[in-house]
Amino acid sequence: MIGRGYTCRAALLVLLAGFVPCAIAETAPADQAAQYQAEVRKTILELQQFRTVESTEIRSADGRAGRATLVNLNPRINGWYLLAVDWEGRGGQAAYHLENPKPAEQVFHLSSAGLSASPGADCDLWGGGPALEDARRSAIAYAPLCGGRLYLRNRVPGHFSGMELTTDFLRKYVWGGDQVISAVRETFYADRFIERGMPGAAQPAAAAPGPSDAGPLPAALGALDHSIVPGDVGIAVARPARDLVQGQWYAASGASGIYLSFVQPKSVAPEILASDRDHVNPLDPVEAGALSYLVAFDLADFDVGFALGTDHPRVDWSDRPAAALRGELPGPDGIGASTPLVTNGLLSPVLAARTAATFTGGFKREHGAFKYGDFSAVNHGSHYGFVEQGVVFSKLQPGLATLYGLDDGTVGLKSWTAGDDALLPRLRFARQNGVPLVEYDRTSGRAAAGALVNRWGPGNWSGTADEKLRSVRAGVCLQETPSRRFLIYGYFSSATPSAMARVFQAYRCRYAMHLDMNALEHTYLAIFPQGLPPQHLVQGMAQLEQKSGAGTALRFIGYPDNRDFFYLTRKEAGR
């Protein structure tokens, strides 16, 4: 609803001509859809084709006149707003990125003194004093407004590890920096994080527990002639490590709906290892015995979310596409920065108590586009797209592997198509990262390895230019049982994309996507059991937390990070 004195317009921070309705719609107004599609220099607001805007005259407590403009960036998601305030004589607008912590319960509109949240709660932002500027001066990532009914998102510095600072410096300021990084990686970091486990006792097949109706499906493995004892896993389960069996799932202690498994790729069923040989390489001797850890989350118990880091991924160009594809635009979508929106690499404080797990996202923008193959020649090099809180930062590109969530809580993992753009008004989050490791083949009725799994350049798998692809890597997949759906995170202590595909196939995943690689900070996962301390998938990941005299601050929850991440929160009662 728009009260007297308000106008609802298709606008940026200033009022533009052309009225549009403020009701939630499945299709964008024609002029805003045209702005979204146009391959021209634009602002990030022009990428938000479903936005609604209202504007009104305002007056401060000291009598100064001005105008306020409120943009709901995606009304169906209703999570983020942009408020612009222009006071007479102040010399320009001030923009404030606001977060609605309860998007299903309250919708904000302008009022003479600030904002009004339906149902019926007013929020004084300028009628009674400089609340907005006080919140900005606080310099905290989420500054509460209106008694905590609203947050101002402030720009804060994100944490970088020492390795990230060094590699970023080499890439930005040293000619041939990527080659230096590759040489160091091969010399000092080759198989740095590999874990082979310790040989255990003989393990007859009958000793393996059967699948649980409540848990994920076990992996399809060949005959196991002995057990492997994992040594580096940091997630506690009820059984001692020496009693764990490859390919089976074990409930995490104190964390209902979360399960742990592990496997050596060489243990995967022979019929899987023999399949898709035209686009999957044989396992090399090192990765064949390198342990992979998997964590499954029952999607009946959890909501999934995604947040951008303070710095990554960016929205400007990757250097990988040919210069001829870039033209004069500042980025592939017409923008070179996300301002005035704020990405702060930190979970909203209202979610912290319900958070069950966090894990790192995908490639940075410099690696998130194609230099070789079919994808390099279309859509400006097919930069990986990403969406947070229904706000498009980078358009989703057809053919790329995409993990996404809708406004009804549905979580999906698929190769995006042009037809899937119909989901954009309902899209709460999305993250693309290359091409599929595994995808469901409807013709054969089985999960097949992706067509580009063994193609270094066309698949954009990173690694080194001479196609040395083995590294610590992470990925994510979806498994569906007759009664449940599981989001499965995979950590591979030393693997090529071929080994990742084989493991995800063994775990009966319908679709699998690569995430990041090369270091523990890029393959990080932590869970937060109820009544127990946080636990990390691999024990070394605990070193990434920030320690001080006041205690330990957890990555993504206690301190902002430069990288994007996913998070899982326990569903609230009644949902």
C-alpha positions as CSV (number, residue, x, y, z in Angstrom):
1,M,0.0,0.0,0.0
2,I,1.1,3.5,-0.7
3,G,-0.3,6.3,1.4
4,R,-1.1,9.9,0.5
5,G,2.0,11.8,-0.6
6,Y,3.9,8.7,-1.9
7,T,4.7,7.8,-5.4
8,C,5.8,4.3,-6.6
9,R,8.2,4.5,-9.5
10,A,10.8,2.7,-11.5
11,A,13.8,4.7,-10.4
12,L,17.2,4.6,-9.0
13,L,18.1,6.8,-6.1
14,V,16.4,9.8,-7.8
15,L,12.9,10.1,-9.0
16,L,12.3,9.1,-12.6
17,A,9.3,9.4,-14.8
18,G,6.9,6.5,-15.3
19,F,4.7,5.1,-12.6
20,V,4.7,1.3,-11.9
21,P,2.5,-0.7,-9.5
22,C,4.0,-1.5,-6.0
23,A,2.2,-4.9,-5.7
24,I,4.4,-8.0,-5.9
25,A,4.5,-9.2,-9.5
26,E,5.8,-12.3,-11.2
27,T,7.0,-10.2,-14.2
28,A,9.1,-7.0,-14.2
29,P,7.7,-3.7,-15.5
30,A,8.8,-3.4,-19.2
31,D,11.1,-0.5,-18.7
32,Q,12.9,-2.2,-15.8
33,A,13.2,-5.4,-17.7
34,A,14.7,-3.5,-20.6
35,Q,17.3,-1.9,-18.2
36,Y,18.2,-5.4,-16.9
37,Q,18.7,-6.8,-20.4
38,A,20.5,-3.8,-22.0
39,E,24.2,-4.3,-22.5
40,V,25.2,-0.8,-21.5
41,R,26.9,0.8,-18.6
42,K,24.5,0.9,-15.7
43,T,24.1,0.9,-11.9
44,I,23.5,-2.2,-9.8
45,L,20.0,-0.9,-9.1
46,E,19.2,-1.2,-12.8
47,L,20.0,-4.9,-12.5
48,Q,17.1,-5.2,-10.1
49,Q,14.2,-5.5,-12.5
50,F,11.6,-6.3,-9.9
51,R,12.4,-3.4,-7.6
52,T,9.7,-1.0,-6.4
53,V,10.4,2.6,-5.4
54,E,8.4,5.1,-3.3
55,S,9.4,8.7,-2.5
56,T,8.1,11.4,-0.3
57,E,8.9,14.9,1.1
58,I,10.4,14.8,4.6
59,R,11.4,17.2,7.4
60,S,14.1,16.7,10.0
61,A,13.8,17.4,13.7
62,D,15.4,20.8,13.2
63,G,13.0,21.8,10.4
64,R,15.2,21.0,7.4
65,A,13.3,19.9,4.3
66,G,14.3,17.0,2.1
67,R,13.2,14.0,0.1
68,A,13.5,10.3,0.9
69,T,13.4,7.5,-1.7
70,L,12.9,3.9,-0.6
71,V,13.8,1.0,-3.0
72,N,12.6,-2.5,-2.1
73,L,15.1,-4.4,-4.2
74,N,13.0,-7.5,-4.7
75,P,9.6,-7.3,-3.0
76,R,8.9,-11.0,-3.2
77,I,12.0,-11.7,-1.2
78,N,11.6,-8.5,0.9
79,G,15.1,-8.8,2.5
80,W,17.0,-5.7,1.3
81,Y,16.0,-2.1,0.9
82,L,18.0,1.0,-0.3
83,L,17.1,4.2,1.4
84,A,18.3,7.5,-0.2
85,V,17.9,10.8,1.8
86,D,18.5,14.2,0.2
87,W,18.4,17.1,2.6
88,E,18.2,20.7,1.2
89,G,21.6,22.4,1.3
90,R,23.5,19.2,2.2
91,G,24.9,18.8,-1.3
92,G,23.8,15.4,-2.5
93,Q,22.1,12.2,-1.4
94,A,23.2,9.8,1.3
95,A,22.4,6.1,0.6
96,Y,21.7,3.5,3.3
97,H,21.5,-0.3,2.6
98,L,18.9,-1.7,5.0
99,E,18.3,-5.3,5.9
100,N,14.9,-6.6,7.0
101,P,15.5,-9.4,9.6
102,K,12.0,-10.7,9.4
103,P,11.0,-10.5,5.7
104,A,8.0,-12.8,6.1
105,E,6.5,-10.7,8.9
106,Q,7.1,-7.1,8.0
107,V,7.2,-4.8,5.0
108,F,8.6,-1.3,5.2
109,H,7.2,1.8,3.6
110,L,8.1,5.5,3.9
111,S,6.5,7.7,6.5
112,S,7.0,11.4,7.3
113,A,9.4,10.6,10.2
114,G,11.1,7.5,8.7
115,L,9.7,4.1,7.9
116,S,6.5,2.3,8.8
117,A,6.5,-1.5,9.1
118,S,3.3,-3.3,8.4
119,P,1.7,-4.2,10.6
120,G,1.6,-0.9,12.3
121,A,5.1,-0.3,13.8
122,D,6.6,3.1,13.0
123,C,10.3,3.6,12.8
124,D,11.6,7.2,13.4
125,L,14.8,7.7,11.4
126,W,14.9,11.5,11.1
127,G,11.9,13.1,12.8
128,G,13.5,12.6,16.3
129,G,17.2,12.8,15.5
130,P,20.0,11.5,13.3
131,A,19.4,7.8,13.8
132,L,20.7,6.8,10.4
133,E,24.0,8.7,10.8
134,D,24.4,7.4,14.4
135,A,24.1,3.9,13.0
136,R,26.5,4.6,10.2
137,R,29.1,6.1,12.6
138,S,28.9,2.9,14.8
139,A,30.9,1.2,12.0
140,I,29.5,-2.2,13.0
141,A,28.5,-4.6,10.2
142,Y,24.8,-4.7,11.3
143,A,23.8,-1.6,13.1
144,P,20.3,-2.0,14.7
145,L,17.6,0.5,13.9
146,C,14.1,0.8,15.2
147,G,14.7,-1.4,18.2
148,G,16.3,-4.1,16.1
149,R,13.4,-4.4,13.7
150,L,15.8,-3.2,11.0
151,Y,19.6,-3.2,10.4
152,L,21.8,-0.8,8.6
153,R,24.5,-2.7,6.7
154,N,27.8,-1.0,7.1
155,R,30.9,-1.5,5.0
156,V,33.6,-3.3,7.1
157,P,37.0,-4.7,6.3
158,G,37.0,-8.5,5.6
159,H,39.6,-10.8,7.0
160,F,42.3,-12.2,4.6
161,S,44.6,-15.0,5.5
162,G,48.3,-14.4,5.0
163,M,48.3,-16.7,2.0
164,E,45.4,-14.8,0.4
165,L,47.1,-11.4,0.9
166,T,50.3,-12.7,-0.7
167,T,48.5,-14.3,-3.7
168,D,46.4,-11.2,-4.2
169,F,49.5,-9.0,-4.2
170,L,51.2,-11.2,-6.7
171,R,48.2,-11.3,-9.1
172,K,47.6,-7.5,-8.9
173,Y,51.1,-6.1,-8.9
174,V,53.7,-8.6,-10.1
175,W,54.0,-9.4,-13.8
176,G,53.5,-13.1,-14.3
177,G,52.2,-13.4,-10.7
178,D,49.9,-16.4,-11.5
179,Q,52.9,-18.3,-12.8
180,V,54.8,-17.5,-9.5
181,I,51.8,-18.8,-7.5
182,S,51.6,-22.0,-9.6
183,A,55.3,-22.7,-9.1
184,V,55.1,-22.1,-5.3
185,R,52.0,-24.3,-5.2
186,E,53.6,-27.2,-7.0
187,T,56.9,-26.9,-5.0
188,F,55.6,-26.3,-1.5
189,Y,51.9,-27.1,-1.5
190,A,51.7,-30.2,-3.7
191,D,49.4,-32.6,-1.8
192,R,49.9,-30.4,1.2
193,F,46.6,-31.5,2.7
194,I,46.4,-35.1,1.6
195,E,45.2,-37.6,4.1
196,R,45.4,-41.3,3.5
197,G,44.1,-42.6,6.8
198,M,45.6,-45.4,8.8
199,P,45.0,-49.1,7.7
200,G,42.7,-50.8,10.1
201,A,41.6,-54.4,10.7
202,A,40.2,-56.7,8.1
203,Q,36.7,-55.6,7.2
204,P,34.3,-58.3,5.9
205,A,31.5,-56.9,3.9
206,A,28.9,-58.1,6.4
207,A,30.2,-55.7,9.0
208,A,29.1,-52.7,7.1
209,P,25.8,-51.3,8.5
210,G,22.9,-51.0,6.1
211,P,21.3,-47.7,5.0
212,S,19.0,-46.0,7.5
213,D,15.5,-44.9,6.4
214,A,16.2,-41.5,8.0
215,G,19.7,-41.0,6.7
216,P,21.4,-40.5,3.3
217,L,22.0,-43.4,1.0
218,P,25.4,-45.1,1.5
219,A,28.0,-45.0,-1.2
220,A,28.2,-47.7,-3.9
221,L,31.6,-49.3,-3.3
222,G,33.5,-52.4,-4.3
223,A,34.5,-55.1,-1.9
224,L,36.5,-53.7,1.1
225,D,39.2,-56.0,2.3
226,H,40.3,-53.8,5.2
227,S,39.2,-50.7,7.1
228,I,40.6,-47.3,6.9
229,V,40.8,-45.2,10.1
230,P,40.4,-41.5,9.4
231,G,42.7,-39.4,11.5
232,D,42.1,-35.7,10.7
233,V,38.3,-35.5,10.8
234,G,37.0,-33.0,13.4
235,I,33.3,-33.8,13.5
236,A,32.3,-36.2,16.4
237,V,30.1,-39.2,15.9
238,A,29.0,-41.8,18.4
239,R,31.4,-44.5,17.2
240,P,35.2,-44.5,17.6
241,A,37.1,-43.7,14.4
242,R,38.5,-47.3,14.3
243,D,34.9,-48.7,13.9
244,L,33.9,-46.4,11.0
245,V,33.3,-48.0,7.6
246,Q,33.9,-46.3,4.3
247,G,30.9,-45.2,2.4
248,Q,28.5,-45.4,5.4
249,W,26.9,-42.4,7.1
250,Y,27.1,-41.6,10.8
251,A,25.0,-39.1,12.7
252,A,27.0,-36.1,14.0
253,S,26.9,-36.0,17.8
254,G,24.5,-33.3,19.1
255,A,23.6,-32.2,15.6
256,S,20.4,-33.9,14.4
257,G,20.0,-34.0,10.6
258,I,23.8,-33.8,10.0
259,Y,25.7,-36.9,8.9
260,L,29.4,-37.7,8.3
261,S,31.0,-40.2,5.8
262,F,34.4,-40.8,4.2
263,V,35.8,-42.8,1.4
264,Q,38.9,-43.4,-0.7
265,P,38.1,-42.9,-4.4
266,K,39.7,-46.3,-5.3
267,S,37.0,-48.0,-3.2
268,V,34.2,-46.7,-5.5
269,A,32.2,-49.5,-7.2
270,P,34.1,-50.9,-10.3
271,E,31.1,-50.3,-12.6
272,I,31.1,-46.6,-11.7
273,L,34.9,-46.3,-12.3
274,A,34.4,-48.0,-15.7
275,S,31.6,-45.6,-16.8
276,D,31.9,-42.4,-18.8
277,R,35.5,-43.1,-19.8
278,D,35.4,-40.7,-22.7
279,H,35.1,-37.7,-20.4
280,V,36.5,-38.9,-17.0
281,N,40.2,-39.7,-16.5
282,P,41.3,-42.8,-14.6
283,L,42.2,-42.2,-11.0
284,D,45.9,-41.4,-10.6
285,P,47.8,-43.4,-7.9
286,V,47.8,-40.5,-5.4
287,E,44.2,-39.4,-5.5
288,A,43.0,-43.0,-5.6
289,G,44.1,-43.4,-1.9
290,A,43.4,-39.8,-0.7
291,L,40.6,-39.6,1.7
292,S,37.4,-37.6,1.0
293,Y,35.1,-36.5,3.8
294,L,31.4,-35.8,3.1
295,V,28.8,-34.1,5.3
296,A,25.1,-34.5,4.5
297,F,22.4,-32.1,5.7
298,D,18.8,-33.2,5.7
299,L,16.9,-30.4,3.9
300,A,13.8,-31.2,5.9
301,D,15.6,-29.8,8.9
302,F,17.5,-26.8,7.5
303,D,17.2,-23.6,5.5
304,V,20.1,-22.8,3.2
305,G,21.4,-19.3,2.6
306,F,24.3,-17.6,0.8
307,A,26.2,-14.4,1.5
308,L,28.9,-12.5,-0.5
309,G,32.2,-11.7,1.1
310,T,33.4,-8.1,1.7
311,D,35.6,-8.4,-1.4
312,H,34.9,-11.6,-3.3
313,P,33.5,-12.4,-5.7
314,R,33.7,-9.0,-7.5
315,V,31.4,-7.9,-10.3
316,D,33.9,-6.5,-12.7
317,W,35.7,-8.4,-15.5
318,S,37.8,-11.5,-15.1
319,D,41.0,-11.4,-17.2
320,R,40.2,-14.8,-18.7
321,P,37.8,-13.8,-21.5
322,A,39.4,-12.3,-24.6
323,A,39.7,-8.5,-24.6
324,A,37.5,-8.3,-27.6
325,L,34.5,-9.7,-25.6
326,R,34.8,-7.0,-23.0
327,G,34.3,-3.8,-25.0
328,E,33.9,-0.6,-23.1
329,L,31.7,-1.9,-20.3
330,P,33.1,-1.9,-16.7
331,G,32.0,-5.5,-16.2
332,P,30.1,-8.2,-18.0
333,D,26.7,-7.0,-16.7
334,G,27.4,-3.3,-17.2
335,I,28.6,-2.6,-13.7
336,G,32.1,-2.5,-12.2
337,A,31.1,-2.3,-8.5
338,S,28.2,-3.1,-6.2
339,T,28.0,0.3,-4.5
340,P,25.8,1.7,-2.9
341,L,24.9,-1.9,-1.8
342,V,27.1,-3.3,1.0
343,T,28.5,-6.8,1.1
344,N,29.9,-7.6,4.5
345,G,31.0,-11.2,4.7
346,L,29.1,-11.8,7.9
347,L,26.0,-13.7,8.9
348,S,23.0,-11.6,10.2
349,P,23.0,-11.5,14.0
350,V,19.4,-12.7,14.0
351,L,20.4,-16.0,12.4
352,A,23.4,-16.8,14.6
353,A,21.5,-18.7,17.3
354,R,19.9,-21.0,14.6
355,T,23.1,-21.5,12.5
356,A,24.0,-25.2,12.1
357,A,26.8,-25.0,9.6
358,T,28.8,-22.7,7.3
359,F,31.0,-23.5,4.4
360,T,33.0,-21.4,1.8
361,G,31.6,-20.7,-1.6
362,G,33.2,-20.7,-5.1
363,F,35.9,-19.1,-7.2
364,K,36.8,-15.5,-7.0
365,R,35.7,-13.4,-10.0
366,E,39.2,-13.5,-11.6
367,H,38.9,-17.3,-11.9
368,G,35.1,-17.3,-12.4
369,A,35.0,-17.0,-16.2
370,F,36.2,-19.1,-19.2
371,K,39.3,-18.6,-21.3
372,Y,38.9,-21.7,-23.4
373,G,36.1,-23.8,-24.9
374,D,32.6,-23.1,-25.9
375,F,31.6,-21.0,-22.8
376,S,34.5,-18.6,-23.5
377,A,32.9,-17.5,-26.7
378,V,29.4,-16.7,-25.4
379,N,27.9,-14.2,-22.9
380,H,31.1,-12.2,-22.5
381,G,33.0,-15.3,-21.4
382,S,30.2,-16.8,-19.2
383,H,31.2,-15.2,-15.9
384,Y,29.8,-17.1,-12.9
385,G,26.6,-15.5,-11.6
386,F,25.5,-14.9,-8.0
387,V,22.4,-13.6,-6.2
388,E,22.0,-12.7,-2.5
389,Q,18.7,-11.9,-0.8
390,G,17.0,-11.8,-4.3
391,V,19.4,-9.1,-5.5
392,V,21.3,-9.9,-8.7
393,F,25.0,-9.0,-8.4
394,S,26.0,-11.0,-11.5
395,K,23.5,-12.5,-14.0
396,L,23.1,-16.3,-14.0
397,Q,24.5,-17.7,-17.2
398,P,23.0,-20.6,-19.2
399,G,24.8,-23.9,-18.9
400,L,26.6,-23.2,-15.7
401,A,26.3,-25.3,-12.5
402,T,24.0,-23.4,-10.1
403,L,23.2,-23.9,-6.4
404,Y,20.0,-21.9,-5.6
405,G,17.2,-21.3,-3.1
406,L,13.7,-20.1,-3.7
407,D,11.3,-18.0,-1.6
408,D,9.4,-21.1,-0.4
409,G,12.6,-22.7,1.0
410,T,13.2,-25.0,-2.0
411,V,16.9,-25.7,-2.6
412,G,18.0,-26.8,-6.1
413,L,21.2,-27.7,-7.9
414,K,21.2,-27.7,-11.7
415,S,22.7,-26.4,-15.0
416,W,20.9,-23.1,-15.4
417,T,18.9,-22.5,-18.6
418,A,17.4,-19.4,-20.2
419,G,14.0,-20.7,-19.2
420,D,15.0,-20.8,-15.6
421,D,15.1,-17.0,-15.6
422,A,11.4,-17.3,-14.9
423,L,12.4,-18.2,-11.3
424,L,14.2,-14.8,-10.8
425,P,11.4,-13.0,-8.9
426,R,11.4,-16.0,-6.5
427,L,15.1,-16.5,-6.3
428,R,16.4,-15.9,-2.7
429,F,20.0,-16.8,-3.5
430,A,22.1,-18.4,-6.3
431,R,25.8,-19.2,-6.8
432,Q,27.3,-20.5,-10.0
433,N,30.6,-22.2,-10.2
434,G,31.6,-23.7,-13.5
435,V,30.2,-26.8,-15.1
436,P,28.7,-29.9,-13.5
437,L,30.8,-32.7,-12.0
438,V,27.7,-34.9,-12.1
439,E,24.3,-34.5,-13.7
440,Y,21.3,-36.7,-14.0
441,D,20.9,-38.4,-17.4
442,R,17.2,-38.8,-18.1
443,T,17.9,-41.1,-21.0
444,S,19.8,-43.7,-19.0
445,G,18.1,-42.9,-15.7
446,R,21.5,-42.6,-13.9
447,A,23.8,-39.9,-12.6
448,A,26.5,-39.4,-15.1
449,A,29.8,-37.6,-14.9
450,G,29.7,-34.1,-16.5
451,A,30.8,-33.9,-20.1
452,L,33.7,-31.6,-19.3
453,V,35.1,-33.3,-16.2
454,N,38.4,-34.1,-17.8
455,R,38.7,-31.0,-20.0
456,W,40.9,-28.5,-18.1
457,G,40.4,-25.4,-20.2
458,P,36.8,-25.9,-21.4
459,G,35.7,-27.0,-17.9
460,N,37.7,-24.1,-16.2
461,W,38.8,-26.4,-13.4
462,S,41.8,-24.2,-12.4
463,G,45.0,-25.9,-11.4
464,T,48.0,-25.2,-13.6
465,A,48.4,-24.5,-17.3
466,D,50.0,-27.9,-17.9
467,E,46.8,-29.4,-16.6
468,K,48.1,-30.6,-13.2
469,L,44.7,-30.7,-11.6
470,R,45.2,-32.5,-8.3
471,S,44.7,-30.3,-5.3
472,V,42.6,-30.1,-2.1
473,R,39.2,-29.3,-3.5
474,A,35.6,-29.0,-2.3
475,G,32.2,-29.5,-3.9
476,V,28.5,-29.9,-3.2
477,C,25.8,-32.2,-4.4
478,L,22.2,-33.2,-4.0
479,Q,21.1,-36.7,-3.1
480,E,17.4,-37.7,-3.2
481,T,16.1,-40.8,-1.3
482,P,12.5,-42.0,-1.6
483,S,11.5,-39.8,1.3
484,R,14.2,-37.1,1.8
485,R,16.6,-34.7,0.1
486,F,20.2,-34.2,1.3
487,L,22.6,-31.4,0.5
488,I,26.1,-33.0,0.6
489,Y,29.3,-31.1,1.0
490,G,32.4,-33.0,-0.1
491,Y,36.0,-32.2,1.0
492,F,38.7,-34.0,-1.1
493,S,42.1,-33.9,0.5
494,S,43.9,-34.4,-2.9
495,A,41.8,-34.9,-6.0
496,T,41.2,-34.0,-9.6
497,P,37.8,-33.2,-10.9
498,S,37.6,-36.8,-12.2
499,A,38.1,-38.2,-8.7
500,M,35.4,-35.8,-7.3
501,A,33.0,-36.9,-10.0
502,R,33.5,-40.6,-9.1
503,V,33.0,-40.0,-5.4
504,F,29.8,-38.0,-6.0
505,Q,28.5,-40.7,-8.4
506,A,29.2,-43.3,-5.7
507,Y,27.1,-41.4,-3.2
508,R,24.2,-41.4,-5.7
509,C,24.1,-37.7,-6.2
510,R,21.8,-36.5,-9.0
511,Y,23.9,-33.4,-9.5
512,A,27.2,-32.1,-8.2
513,M,29.1,-28.8,-8.5
514,H,32.7,-27.8,-7.8
515,L,33.3,-25.1,-5.2
516,D,36.8,-23.9,-4.4
517,M,40.3,-25.4,-3.9
518,N,44.0,-25.1,-3.0
519,A,43.8,-24.4,0.7
520,L,41.8,-25.1,3.9
521,E,40.4,-21.5,4.0
522,H,38.9,-22.2,0.6
523,T,37.5,-25.6,1.5
524,Y,36.3,-24.7,5.0
525,L,33.3,-26.2,6.7
526,A,32.2,-25.9,10.4
527,I,29.2,-27.2,12.2
528,F,27.6,-26.0,15.4
529,P,26.2,-28.9,17.4
530,Q,23.6,-28.0,20.1
531,G,25.3,-27.8,23.5
532,L,28.8,-28.6,22.1
533,P,31.7,-26.4,20.9
534,P,31.9,-25.7,17.1
535,Q,33.5,-28.6,15.1
536,H,35.4,-28.4,11.9
537,L,35.3,-30.9,9.1
538,V,39.1,-31.1,9.1
539,Q,40.9,-30.2,12.3
540,G,43.3,-27.8,10.7
541,M,40.3,-25.6,9.7
542,A,40.1,-24.5,13.4
543,Q,43.2,-22.5,12.9
544,L,41.2,-20.1,10.7
545,E,39.2,-18.8,13.6
546,Q,40.2,-15.5,15.2
547,K,41.5,-15.9,18.8
548,S,42.0,-13.1,21.3
549,G,41.9,-12.5,25.0
550,A,38.1,-12.2,24.8
551,G,37.8,-15.7,23.2
552,T,37.4,-17.2,19.8
553,A,35.5,-15.4,17.0
554,L,34.1,-17.8,14.4
555,R,34.6,-17.2,10.7
556,F,31.4,-15.8,9.0
557,I,29.6,-15.5,12.3
558,G,32.0,-13.7,14.7
559,Y,34.1,-11.7,12.2
560,P,33.6,-10.6,8.5
561,D,35.4,-12.5,5.8
562,N,36.6,-11.5,2.4
563,R,35.1,-14.6,0.8
564,D,31.5,-15.7,0.0
565,F,29.9,-18.5,2.0
566,F,26.9,-20.7,2.4
567,Y,25.1,-21.2,5.7
568,L,22.5,-23.6,7.1
569,T,20.0,-22.6,9.8
570,R,17.6,-24.8,11.6
571,K,14.1,-24.4,10.5
572,E,11.9,-22.6,13.0
573,A,9.1,-24.5,14.8
574,G,5.9,-24.8,12.8
575,R,7.7,-24.6,9.4
